[in-house]
Amino acid sequence: MSATGRNIMKVILGSALGAAIAAGVNHLARRQDIPPEQRVPLTEEIKGVPVRVRERWERAALAGDAAAAAEEARLRQLFREKVDDPTALTPPQSPSR
């Protein structure tokens, strides 16, 4: 890797580390606004992070699948209009015996 590539990686990693630290400090500052009797213990909150990340990942995957299906339907309809064939891109029917 060239010196330029190493420097770029240092900037990227430094930025990511800085963003992570800033997010942590911001989270701790927001916790101070919650009354003590309503706060979840920090250890429990940290243990719940993987679950929340997994749930968010699953929601994003479902949203991506839905968006892909909608875009495919839109493009299929556009193609059918352009070729003036309402059955274009329809899977062929298997012959009946």
N, C-alpha and C positions, 0 to 999 in steps of 0.2 A: 504494500500500500504506500502511496506517495505521501510526502509530508503534508500536502494540501488535504489529502483524504483523511489523514490522522487529525489534522486541525478541525476539519469539518465534523468528524466524529466527536471530538472533544466538546465542540460547541453544542452539538445535539444532546450528548449525554449530560453536559452541564445544565442545559436548559431544562431537560427532563427532571433532573434532580432538584433544580430550583423550583420548578412547578410543583413537584411532589411536596417539598417542604412548605411552600406557600399554602398549598391545599390543606396540609395538616394543621398549620398555625391558624388558618381561617376556620377550620372545623372546631378547634379548641376554643377559639374566640366566640363562635356561635353558641357553643355549649354553655358559656357563661351567662347567656341571655335566658336560659331555661331555668326555672326554679329548681333548686336542689332536689326536692321531693319528686319531681317529674323526670329527672335525668336517669338515663339508662347507664349502668356502670360502664366505664370505658372499656374494660376487658370484654364485657358482653358485646359491646358495639363492635369491637375489633373482630371478635369471633364471627359476627354476622356478616362481615364484609364479603367473604367468598360466596355466601348464599345470595347476597344482593347483586354481586357481579354476575353470577350464573343466571339469575332471573332476568337481569337487564340484557344479557347476551341472548337469552332465549326470546325475549320480546323483540329484540332487534332482528333476530333471524326470522321470526314470524312476519314481521313488518316487511323485511326484504323479500321474502317469498311472495307475499301478497302484492307488493309493488311490481315484482317481476311478472307475475301472472297478469296483472292489469295492463302492464306495458305490452306483453305479448298479445293480449286480446286486442289492444288498440292497434298494434302494427298489423295483425292479421286482418282486422276490419279495413284498415287503410289499403292494404294490398288488394283485398277483394274489390274495393271501390275502384282502384287504379286499373285492374285487369277486367273489370266489369263482369266478374264471375262470383256470385254469392256462395259458391261451394268450393272456391279455391282454398288450398291448404287444409282440406278436410281429409282425414285418413281414409284410404280406400276400404270399402266394405268387403269382408271376406265372402267368397261365393258360397251360396247355400247348396247343400247336397240334396 
